Amino acid sequence: MDAVSAAKDRIDKALSKLERKMLELKARAAGAGTVGDDDLFAPVRTAAADDGRVAELEAAGQQASQALADAAEQIRHILSERA
């Protein structure tokens, strides 16, 4: 067996071992109950964080709405001057 074949065999064994470990972890996670996100490193979301994010999005929406209203008013003013 040459060095390339030996290296390939080691890689195949390592991949098989990794695949078995992944399957074991998934089986344990499935047995532990439902998980909202499959990302193990995702931050845990809380209601308070969600409420804060919703408030930020609402404020941004109101600012955008006001900016559009101001732009519409300026357009109306320009159009009325030309008439």
KEFI-572843 format. One record per atom (N, C-alpha, C): x, y, z. Coordinates in steps of 0.1 Angstrom, whole numbers, padded with zeros to 4 digits, always signed. Example, Ala and Ser with C-alpha at 12.3 -4.5 7.8 and 13.67 -1.06 7.14 Angstrom:
BEGIN
+0132-0057+0078+0123-0045+0078+0132-0033+0078+0128-0022+0071+0137-0011+0071+0129+0000+0079
//
This chain:
BEGIN
+0009-0012+0000+0000+0000+0000+0009+0012+0000+0007+0021-0010+0015+0033-0010+0010+0044-0001+0017+0055+0000+0013+0065+0010+0000+0072+0006-0003+0073-0007-0015+0080-0011-0027+0071-0007-0026+0058-0009-0037+0049-0005-0039+0049+0010-0028+0049+0018-0029+0049+0032-0035+0062+0037-0032+0073+0031-0038+0086+0035-0053+0086+0032-0056+0081+0020-0070+0080+0016-0078+0072+0026-0073+0060+0030-0079+0052+0040-0081+0059+0053-0071+0066+0058-0072+0074+0070-0083+0085+0069-0084+0091+0058-0094+0102+0056-0108+0095+0056-0109+0084+0049-0122+0077+0048-0127+0073+0062-0117+0068+0070-0121+0063+0084-0125+0076+0092-0117+0087+0091-0121+0099+0099-0134+0104+0095-0137+0104+0082-0150+0109+0077-0162+0100+0082-0159+0087+0082-0170+0077+0088-0172+0080+0102-0161+0082+0110-0162+0084+0124-0170+0098+0126-0167+0108+0119-0173+0121+0120-0188+0119+0117-0191+0112+0106-0205+0110+0102-0213+0103+0114-0207+0093+0120-0213+0085+0131-0216+0095+0142-0206+0103+0146-0208+0113+0157-0219+0123+0154-0220+0127+0141-0230+0137+0138-0244+0130+0139-0245+0118+0135-0258+0111+0136-0262+0108+0150-0252+0105+0159-0254+0104+0173-0259+0117+0179-0253+0128+0176-0257+0141+0181-0271+0145+0177-0274+0142+0164-0288+0145+0159-0298+0136+0166-0295+0124+0168-0304+0115+0175-0306+0119+0190-0296+0124+0196-0297+0129+0210-0305+0141+0210-0303+0150+0200-0311+0163+0200-0326+0160+0197-0328+0150+0188-0342+0146+0185-0349+0141+0198-0342+0133+0206-0347+0128+0218-0349+0138+0229-0342+0149+0228-0343+0159+0239-0355+0168+0237-0362+0167+0226-0374+0176+0224-0371+0184+0212-0380+0193+0209-0379+0201+0197-0370+0213+0200-0363+0216+0189-0353+0227+0189-0358+0237+0179-0359+0250+0182-0364+0260+0173-0355+0262+0161-0342+0261+0164-0332+0263+0153-0321+0252+0154-0317+0248+0143-0307+0237+0142-0293+0242+0144-0291+0255+0145-0278+0262+0147-0274+0261+0162-0264+0253+0165-0260+0251+0179-0254+0264+0185-0249+0273+0176-0242+0285+0181-0251+0297+0180-0263+0296+0176-0273+0307+0175-0276+0312+0189-0277+0325+0191-0280+0331+0204-0295+0327+0208-0297+0325+0220-0310+0321+0225-0319+0334+0225-0330+0333+0218-0339+0344+0217-0348+0345+0229-0350+0357+0233-0359+0359+0245-0370+0368+0240-0381+0368+0248-0393+0376+0245-0389+0391+0246-0380+0394+0256-0376+0408+0257-0368+0413+0245-0359+0404+0240-0351+0408+0229-0360+0409+0217-0369+0400+0215-0379+0401+0204-0387+0414+0205-0391+0418+0217-0399+0430+0218-0391+0442+0215-0378+0442+0219-0369+0453+0216-0367+0454+0201-0365+0443+0194-0363+0443+0180-0375+0448+0172-0387+0444+0177-0400+0448+0171-0401+0463+0173-0398+0468+0184-0398+0483+0187-0389+0490+0177-0377+0485+0175-0367+0491+0166-0373+0492+0152-0378+0480+0148-0384+0479+0134-0396+0489+0132-0404+0490+0143-0416+0499+0142-0411+0513+0141-0401+0517+0149-0395+0531+0148-0389+0534+0135-0382+0524+0129-0376+0526+0116-0387+0527+0105-0398+0519+0107-0409+0520+0097-0416+0534+0098-0417+0539+0110-0423+0552+0112-0414+0563+0106-0401+0562+0108-0392+0572+0102-0393+0571+0087-0393+0559+0081-0394+0558+0067-0407+0564+0061-0418+0561+0069-0431+0566+0065-0431+0581+0065-0425+0587+0075-0424+0602+0076-0415+0608+0065-0404+0601+0062-0396+0606+0051-0403+0605+0037-0411+0595+0035-0418+0594+0023-0429+0604+0022-0436+0607+0034-0446+0617+0034-0440+0631+0031-0428+0634+0037-0421+0646+0034-0418+0648+0019-0413+0637+0014-0409+0637+0000-0421+0639-0009-0432+0633-0006-0445+0635-0014-0449+0649-0013-0448+0655-0001-0453+0669+0001-0444+0678-0007-0431+0676-0008-0422+0684-0016-0425+0683-0031-0428+0670-0035-0432+0668-0049-0445+0676-0052-0455+0675-0043-0467+0682-0046-0465+0697-0046-0456+0702-0038-0453+0716-0038-0447+0721-0051-0437+0712-0056-0430+0715-0069-0440+0715-0080-0449+0705-0080-0459+0704-0091-0469+0715-0090-0472+0720-0079-0482+0731-0078-0476+0744-0082-0463+0746-0081-0456+0758-0085-0456+0758-0101-0455+0747-0107-0454+0746-0122-0468+0748-0128-0478+0746-0121-0492+0746-0126-0497+0760-0128
//
